[in-house]
């Protein structure tokens, strides 16, 4: 018998994660144009704002587009959308995210939208078989695949040097690692409530 109160809570939390996921796309695009230590580009109306990333490993200048931080959060929130609402809602979140990403950055619509779609789709397919057995492992493995693919595809399609992938990967990885305590709390909270996955 389905616990209707628990089912309502699961759906409500899933919607919050879905909205949070969409907001990360908006924030990533806002940050890349407005927030950073320096903003560069040929078009002053369309700059790319950069932040320092540690560790830089001596490749490039150690600076990355500030939006990478939110891209890292998006990977984890997509996993949480799936945990609460199921595979198809998560797939819908990927489609919404890719569309938002392309719409918000028309200058890089193909690079931004395609990188997002491919990376988040791979994240989805890595996370799905692992989530039941090990939530931490599922989040780490799926995010690792997603953040590497997102970084390389975006740079390749945007015509930017691939040497900048390192900083982007490190930035997204930091955000994944910072999300792990939240994943731990959610996992424990789910176990305490006896909540079943979508």
C-alpha positions as CSV (number, residue, x, y, z in Angstrom):
1,X,0.0,0.0,0.0
2,X,1.3,3.4,-1.0
3,X,1.8,5.9,1.8
4,X,0.1,9.0,0.2
5,X,1.7,11.4,2.7
6,X,5.2,10.0,1.9
7,X,4.4,10.0,-1.9
8,X,3.3,13.7,-1.7
9,X,6.5,14.6,0.2
10,X,8.6,12.8,-2.4
11,X,6.9,14.7,-5.3
12,X,7.2,18.0,-3.5
13,X,10.9,17.5,-2.8
14,X,11.4,16.4,-6.4
15,X,9.8,19.6,-7.7
16,X,12.1,21.7,-5.4
17,X,15.1,19.8,-6.8
18,X,13.8,20.3,-10.4
19,X,13.4,24.1,-9.9
20,X,16.8,24.2,-8.2
21,X,18.3,22.4,-11.2
22,X,16.7,25.0,-13.6
23,X,17.9,27.9,-11.5
24,X,21.5,26.6,-11.6
25,X,21.4,27.0,-15.4
26,X,20.2,30.5,-15.1
27,X,22.8,31.3,-12.4
28,X,25.6,29.7,-14.5
29,X,24.7,31.9,-17.4
30,X,24.4,35.0,-15.2
31,X,27.8,34.4,-13.5
32,X,29.7,33.8,-16.7
33,X,28.6,37.3,-17.9
34,X,28.6,39.2,-14.6
35,X,30.6,37.6,-11.8
36,X,34.4,37.2,-11.7
37,X,37.8,38.5,-10.8
38,X,38.2,39.7,-14.4
39,X,35.9,39.8,-17.4
40,X,37.3,39.4,-20.9
41,X,36.2,39.2,-24.5
42,X,36.1,41.2,-27.7
43,X,32.5,42.3,-27.2
44,X,32.1,44.4,-24.0
45,X,28.4,43.6,-24.0
46,X,29.1,39.9,-24.0
47,X,32.1,39.2,-21.7
48,X,33.3,36.0,-20.1
49,X,34.0,36.5,-16.4
50,X,36.7,34.4,-14.9
51,X,37.6,33.2,-11.4
52,X,40.8,31.6,-10.2
53,X,40.7,27.8,-9.7
54,X,42.8,25.8,-7.4
55,X,44.7,23.7,-8.0
56,X,45.7,24.9,-11.4
57,X,48.4,22.2,-12.0
58,X,50.5,24.8,-14.0
59,X,48.3,24.4,-17.1
60,X,46.7,27.5,-18.5
61,X,46.4,30.6,-16.4
62,X,44.4,29.0,-13.6
63,X,41.4,31.0,-14.5
64,X,38.0,29.5,-15.5
65,X,34.6,30.9,-16.4
66,X,32.7,31.5,-13.2
67,X,29.6,29.6,-14.5
68,X,31.4,26.2,-14.0
69,X,30.6,26.3,-10.3
70,X,26.9,26.2,-11.0
71,X,27.4,23.6,-13.7
72,X,28.8,21.3,-11.0
73,X,25.8,21.9,-8.8
74,X,23.5,21.1,-11.7
75,X,24.9,17.6,-12.1
76,X,24.1,16.8,-8.5
77,X,20.6,18.3,-8.6
78,X,19.8,16.3,-11.7
79,X,20.6,13.1,-9.7
80,X,18.3,14.3,-6.9
81,X,15.5,15.0,-9.4
82,X,15.8,11.4,-10.5
83,X,16.0,10.1,-6.9
84,X,12.7,11.8,-6.1
85,X,10.7,11.8,-9.4
86,X,12.2,9.1,-11.5
87,X,14.0,8.6,-14.8
88,X,11.6,10.4,-17.1
89,X,11.3,13.5,-15.0
90,X,15.1,13.6,-14.9
91,X,15.2,13.2,-18.6
92,X,12.8,16.1,-18.9
93,X,15.1,18.2,-16.6
94,X,18.0,17.5,-19.0
95,X,15.9,18.7,-22.0
96,X,14.8,21.8,-20.1
97,X,18.3,22.5,-19.0
98,X,19.7,22.1,-22.5
99,X,17.0,24.5,-23.9
100,X,17.6,27.0,-21.1
101,X,21.3,26.9,-21.6
102,X,21.1,27.5,-25.4
103,X,18.4,30.2,-24.9
104,X,20.3,32.1,-22.3
105,X,23.6,32.2,-24.3
106,X,22.6,32.6,-27.9
107,X,26.3,33.3,-28.9
108,X,27.3,29.9,-27.7
109,X,23.9,28.2,-28.1
110,X,25.2,25.1,-29.9
111,X,28.2,24.6,-27.6
112,X,26.3,25.4,-24.4
113,X,23.2,23.4,-25.3
114,X,24.9,20.4,-26.8
115,X,27.5,20.1,-24.1
116,X,24.8,20.3,-21.4
117,X,22.6,17.8,-23.1
118,X,25.2,15.2,-23.8
119,X,26.9,15.5,-20.4
120,X,23.7,15.4,-18.4
121,X,22.4,12.4,-20.5
122,X,25.6,10.5,-19.7
123,X,25.2,11.5,-16.0
124,X,21.7,10.1,-16.2
125,X,22.8,6.7,-17.6
126,X,25.7,6.3,-15.2
127,X,23.6,7.3,-12.1
128,X,20.6,5.1,-12.9
129,X,22.1,1.6,-12.4
130,X,24.2,2.7,-9.4
131,X,21.7,4.7,-7.3
132,X,20.0,1.8,-5.5
133,X,23.3,0.2,-4.3
134,X,25.4,3.2,-3.4
135,X,24.1,6.8,-3.6
136,X,27.5,8.3,-2.9
137,X,29.1,6.2,-5.6
138,X,26.3,7.0,-8.0
139,X,26.6,10.7,-7.5
140,X,30.5,10.7,-7.7
141,X,30.7,8.4,-10.8
142,X,27.9,10.1,-12.7
143,X,29.2,13.6,-11.9
144,X,32.7,12.6,-12.9
145,X,31.6,11.5,-16.3
146,X,29.3,14.5,-16.8
147,X,31.8,17.1,-15.8
148,X,34.5,15.8,-18.0
149,X,32.3,15.4,-21.0
150,X,30.6,18.8,-20.5
151,X,34.0,20.5,-20.3
152,X,35.5,19.0,-23.4
153,X,32.4,19.2,-25.6
154,X,31.7,22.8,-24.6
155,X,35.3,23.9,-25.4
156,X,35.5,22.0,-28.6
157,X,32.2,23.3,-30.0
158,X,32.9,26.8,-28.8
159,X,36.3,26.8,-30.6
160,X,38.2,27.4,-27.3
161,X,41.5,25.7,-26.4
162,X,41.1,22.4,-24.7
163,X,43.8,23.3,-22.2
164,X,41.0,25.2,-20.3
165,X,39.2,21.9,-19.7
166,X,41.4,21.2,-16.7
167,X,40.2,24.2,-14.7
168,X,36.6,23.6,-15.6
169,X,36.8,20.0,-14.5
170,X,38.4,21.0,-11.2
171,X,35.7,23.6,-10.6
172,X,32.9,21.3,-11.2
173,X,34.6,18.6,-9.1
174,X,34.9,21.0,-6.2
175,X,31.1,21.6,-6.3
176,X,30.4,17.9,-6.5
177,X,32.6,17.3,-3.4
178,X,30.9,20.1,-1.5
179,X,27.5,18.6,-2.3
180,X,28.4,15.2,-0.7
181,X,27.5,16.2,2.9
182,X,24.0,17.2,1.5
183,X,23.8,13.8,-0.3
184,X,24.7,12.1,3.0
185,X,22.0,14.0,4.9
186,X,19.4,13.2,2.2
187,X,20.3,9.5,2.2
188,X,20.0,9.3,6.0
189,X,16.8,11.3,6.0
190,X,15.3,9.0,3.3
191,X,16.3,5.9,5.4
192,X,14.8,7.4,8.6
193,X,11.5,8.1,6.8
194,X,11.5,4.8,5.0
195,X,11.2,6.7,1.7
196,X,11.3,4.6,-1.4
197,X,13.0,5.9,-4.6
198,X,10.9,7.0,-7.5
